[in-house]
Amino acid sequence: MPENRTVHVIGAGLAGSEAAWQIASGGYHVVLHEMRPQKMTDAHKGGGCAELVCSNSFRSDDHGRNAVGLLHEEMRLANSLIMQAADATKLPAGGALAVDREAFSDFVTAKLQSHELITIKTGEIKQLPLENAPSTIVATGPLTSDALGEAIGALTGYDELAFFDAIAPIIHKDSIDFEKVWFQSRYDKPGPGGTGADYINCPLDEQQYNTFVHDLLTGEKTEFRDWEKNTPYFDGCLPIEVMAERGPETLRHGPMKPVGLTNPHNPDIKPHAVLQLRQDNALGSLWNMVGFQTKLVYSEQTRIFRKIPGLEKAVFARLGGLHRNTFLNSPELLDKSLRLHKEPALRFAGQITGVEGYVESAATGLLAGRFAARELQQGTSPLPPPPVTTAHGALIEHITGGHLAEKKSFQPMNVNFGLFPPVEIPKTDENGRKLRGKQKGIARKEANCHRALTDFRRWLGQQ
């Protein structure tokens, strides 16, 4: 395949894997570069493509009322490899789409390795732009190597912006005391691949909760290196102890909220707080602590978390951790097709662009891949970005200078309906009664989703 008909993709994470798949699906050759396993990061464990290093959840799969579920559905319409893998390896998780980590990575890796137009090359890329590469997508994710990070900084003229991301612990199921815990999803919601009893719930009374919060606040934490001390956290993935610092009730209204749950061991007493565990592998032998990202040192994690009812003898397959994510000032640096203004042959995709979340990262890879493939089609005009009324379009608008992305204060963001333009909603329900309060909120979400899917299909040429 001639070099001028080849796209190089740097990084085989979620965004890079998706970008490579979209380009190859368009009929063009891809060289996918991945430094692992020759050079590892502080968070990855293996050398497979699309390895999930934090949660195993892709969050809500409700494409009728939820922005991230809407993004899932748009990606499915666009032949997303990441969504194919997620649907093929899903686990019970209430209304969320959770996956078996190893099976998910294996699925993506096998698909990429078997595609005749994709060549995977192992080894660290240290310089940009690449020689003899007229089109390159940088999708190195939150753990860009130091050498490549320096090259990006030199090329953009900016120091990389960064924030901290945290990892939740994983527990062996057979070490959990089921005389104290129970299976249930909030409000018994089954969700994709689920039954309505998809989470393990650990109840805490008021005294146990207060003790837990005290331990979080006083427990020994990981020390930051000098160059990390001014790095902020991303609000969507805060360490549990940072949430506790915001007030004693914060956790009860966040990851430990007790709503929609009834303890069958003691049905007459409502728990003061509940820790939920979500299945992490297809065998059901590993369960992760939902929302329990942490920067506590390992010894403190085991001491404190084993005070939670049902986890007194917990055996941890992995303890929590903290790693530094790197992202660009994308509103200043990137155009609407994710190209670098100063070097149009370079595109960026994934968390390095300033999106946060697995599917958001993969979605930018999907778009970067499609933009790059369209450029290789002779005699065609550039592919415009999706309409801002769609989840993909709203993300692009945010990271490339939308109304919420100020250049001097740009921060990563998950997809949410606040990024969408206003939408018209009916004034009355099907019975002619005026919509009020919560009804109006639901109607607005449904209208956003309906409009987005209609507009995204049109952008894809499916209507």
N, C-alpha and C positions, 0 to 999 in steps of 0.2 A: 504494500500500500504506500503510495507517495506520501512524503512528509507533509506536503501542503494539504493533504486530505486526512490528516491524523490529528487528534486532540490528545494532549497530555494532561492527565489528572493527577495531582499530587495529594495523596492521602486516601486510604481505602476505608474510611469510617463511613458513617451513614450518608453524609452529603457526597463524598467522593464516589462511593459505590453507586449511589443513585444517579449521579451525573454520568458515570461511565455507562451505565445501563441505558440511559436515555439516548446517549450519542450512538451507541452500538445499535440500538433499536431503530435508529434513523438511518442505519446503513453505513456508518463511518467507523473507521478504525480508532481504537482508544489504547493508549499506553497508560496503565494505572500504576502509579508509583507508591510503594508503601515501605517505610523504613523498618517496621516490625517484621519478623522477630530479630533481625540483625541488631537493631537498636530499639530498646524498649522505653516506655514512658513510666512515670511513677504510678499510674493508675491502671494501665492495661496488663492483662495476664497472659495473653497469647498473641499469635500472629495472624489470626483470622480476620476477614473483612467484617466491618460493621459490628465490632465487639461493643457490647453495652457495658459501660464501666460504672454507672451510677445506679439508677432504678431499672427495673425490668418492665415498667409501665409506660405505655404510650398515652396514658390518661383517657379521658372520656371518648367513647366511640359513637356517641349520639350525634348524628349529623343533621338532626332536625331542630335541635335547640342549643347546641354547644359549638363554640368556635373551633376547638381542636378536633372534635368529631367531624365537623364540616371539612377541615383540612384533610383529615383521613380520606373522606369520600372524594374530594377533588383529586387527591393523589391516586386513588383507585381508578378514577376515570382516565387518568393520564398514564396508565400502565406502569405504576410505580413498583419497582422491585422491592423496596422496603416494606410497602404495604402487602405485597404478595407474601413476603417472609413472615410478617407479623400475623397475617390471617392464617398461615399454614402452621404456625407454632404457638398459637394463642393458648392461654391458660385461664381458668376461672378467676374472675376479678371484679365481680359486681358489674357496675356500669362502665368499668375501665377496660381497655385493651392491653392486657399484659402478656408477656411472651416468655418462653423458655430461652434463657440467654444463649446457651451453647447451641441449641437447635436453630435458633434464629441466625446466629453468625454462620453456622455450617450451611444453612440454606442459601444465604447471600453469597458466600464464598464459592459454593458449588456452581451456582448460576453464572457467576462472573468467570470462573475458570473454564467453564464449558462453552462459553460464547466464542465463536470463531473470530469475531472482530475485536476481542478484548485480550490484550497482553498485559500480564501482571509482572512488574519488575520490583524486586526487593532491593532496598538500599536507601540511604538517607540523601535527600536533595538538600544542598547547602546554599545554592546560588539561584538568583532569578535575574532576568528571564533565562529560560533554558535555551541552549544552543539548538538551532535548527528546529524550533518548535513555534510555528506561527500562531498556535492557539493553545493556551494552557489554563487550566482551572486549578486554583489553589484551594484545597479543601482539607487542610491539615488539622482543623478542629481546635479544641481548647488547649491541647497539649502540643502545640507547635514546638519543634526542637529549637534549642537556643540559636544554632547556626542559621536555620531558615528564618527564625524570628528576626535576627539581626539583618538578614538580607531584605526582608519585607520592610523593616523600619528604615533602612537606607534608601530603598526604592520609593517609599511613600513620603519620606521626609518627616514622619511622625514617630514618636515613641509609641509602642503598642500600648493600648489601653487594656486593663485587666480587671478581673473580679475573681473572688473565690467561689468554688463549687464544692459541695460536700457529698459524701457517699454514706448510705445507710447500712447498718449491719445486717447480716444474714444468719439465720438460726436453723439448726437441724431439727426437723419436726419431732423426731423421736425423743428429744430432750425436753419437750414441752409437757407440762402437767395438765392433762385434759379434764381433770376433776375440778379445775378452777377456770378454764377457758371454754369457749364454744365457737362453733362455726355460724356465721351469719353475715350477710351484706346489709348495709344500711337500708332500712325500709324493704329488705328482702329483694332488692333489685338484682335480677340475674345478669344482665349485660351480655357481651359477646363471649360465647363459650362457657357461660356460668350457669349456676343453679339457683342463685339467691342466697346461698350459704357459702360464699367464696372466700371470706376472710376469717382468720382466727382472731378472736376478741379477748383481750386481757383487761378485766375490770379493776379500777382503783377506787377505793372510797376516799372521802375528803382528806383524812389524815395521811393515807398512803400517797395521794397526789401531792399534798403540801410537802411531804418529806422528799418526794421525787424532785420537785421543783427546787427545793433547797439544795439537794445534792448536785443538781445540774449547775447551779450558780456557784457552788463552792468547789466543785471537782476540778482537778488539774487539767489544764488545756494544752494543746499543742502550741509551742512557741513559734512565732513567725520569724523568719530571717529579716534582716534589716531592709532589704529591697522589697519585702512583701508587706511591711507594716501599714502602708497607706492604701493597700488594695481593698476596695469595698466588696461586700457580699452582694449576690444577686437575690432579690427579695423572694423569688419563686423557689429557691432551694436553700433556705437559711438553715444553719446548724440549729439543732433543737435547743441548745443552751442559749443561743443568741435570741431565739424567740422567747425563751423564759425571761431573759433580761428586759423584755418589753412590758412585763407585767405578769403577776401571778396567774391571771386568768387567760393569758394569751393561748396557751396550749389547749385549754378546754374549748376554745373557739376555733382551733386550728386542727392539727393532726390527731388530737386526742379528744375530739368532741364526742359526747356519748349519745347523740341524737339517733333515732331510728333503730335502736338496738335494745334487746331485752335479754337479760342473763337468765337462761333456763335453770341454772343452779340456784338462783335466788330471784325469782321473777317479780316479787313484790317490792324489791328495793332497786331503784334506778342507780346505776353506777355514776359516780361523780365525774369520772373520766375513763376513757377506753383507749388502750393501745391496740392498733390493728396490725396483723401480719398478713402479707399477701404472698401467694404461691410464687416461687421463683424458678422452678424447673418442672418439666413435664411429669417426672416421677412423683412430684409432690413431697419430696424429702427435704427441700430447702424452702424457707420462708423468710421474706425480708420485712424489717420493721418500718412500716409506712410513715414517711415524714420524719424519720429519726436520723437524718444526716447529722454528723457530729464532728467536732474538733477535740473532743475529750481524748486523753491518752488512752491506750488500750486497757491498762489496768483499771482505770476509772470506769471505762465502759462496762467491763464485766461486773465490777462491784455494784454499780448503780443500776444497770439494767436487770440484774438478777434479783433485785428487790421488787420488781414488778410481779404481781400475782400470776402464777403459771410459768414464770421464767426463772424460778429459783435455781434450777439445775440446767439452765440453758447452755448448750454447746454451740459456739459461734463458728460457722464456716468461714465467715469474713467479718471483721470488725470495721467500724466506720472510719472514714478518713476525709481529708481535705486536699484539694488540689487547685492550682491557680489556672484560671482560664484566660486566654488572650483573645482580644477582638480589636477590630479596626474602627476608626472614626469614619464609618461608612458614608454618612451623609456628606462628608467633605471629600471623600476619596473615590466613591463608586458612582457609575451612572445607572440608569434604570435597567440595564441588561447585565448588571453586576461587573462591568468592566472597570478597570482602574483608569481613571482619567489620564494619568501620565503615561500609561503603558497599555493601550487598548487590546493588545494581544493577551493580556492577563485578566482572568476573571477570578473572583473569590466566591466561595460557597460555604455554607455550614455556620457553626457557631462563631467562627472568626469574623463573620460579617456583622455580628451583633444580634442574631436571633438566639433565643434560649429554648431548649427542649429538643427531644429526639426528632419529632416529626417536623418541627419548624426547620431544623438543620437539613433534614432530608429533602424538604420542599424546596429550599434554596438550591440544593444540588440538582433537583429535577429541573428547575428553571434554568440554571446555568448550563446544564447539558443540552436542553432544548435550544437555548440561545446560540450556543456554540455550533450545534448541528445545523441550524438554519443558515449560519454564515457560510457553511461549506456548500450549500446548495447554490449552484451557479444560476444567475439570472433571477434571483429572488430578492425581495426587500427584507430588511432586518425584521426579526420577530418582535412585535411589540409586547410589552409586559401584559399580564392578565389585567382585566379591569379591577379597579380598586374596590369594587363591590364584592370581589371574591376573596377567599382567605389568602391565596397565593399573592394576589395583587395588593392586598392590605399590608402584607409583610414586606413586599418590595417597596411600597410607598414609605413605610416606616424606616427601613434601614437605609434608604437612599435619599432621605430628606423630607419625609412626610410631615404633617402638621404636628405630630407629637415628638419628632426626632430633632431636637435642636442640636446644632453642630457642636456647641460648647458643652453640652450636658448629656450627650448621647449615652444611653445605657441599654443593655440587652433586654429584650421583651419577648414573652410568649405571645402567640396569636390570641386575640381577644376582640370582642365586638366593639370595644372602644376605638379600634383602628379603622372601623368601617364607616363609610359615609351614612348620613341619616337615611332611614327607610320608612316608607309609608306603611301604616298598619290600619286595619279596620277599626272603626269607632265602636262597633257593636259585635256581640257574639252571634252564633248561628240562630239564637232565639230572639235577636233584636235588642238584647240588653246591653247597656253601655259598659264597655270594658273599663275596669278600674285596677289600680295597684298592681298586684302580682300578675293578674290576667294580661295587663298591658305589657309587662315585661316579657311574659311568655310569647305573646303575639309578636313582639318586636324581634325576639330571637328566631322564631319560626319564619318571619318575613325575611330576615337577613339570610337565613340558610336557603330558603327557596330562591331568592334573587341570585345568591352566589352560585348555586349549582346551575341555574339557567344560564347565567353569564359565562361560567367557566366552560360549560359544554359548547357554547357558541365560540369561545376563544379557541377551543380545541378543534373546531370544525365539525362537531358532532351534531349540530342542529342547522 
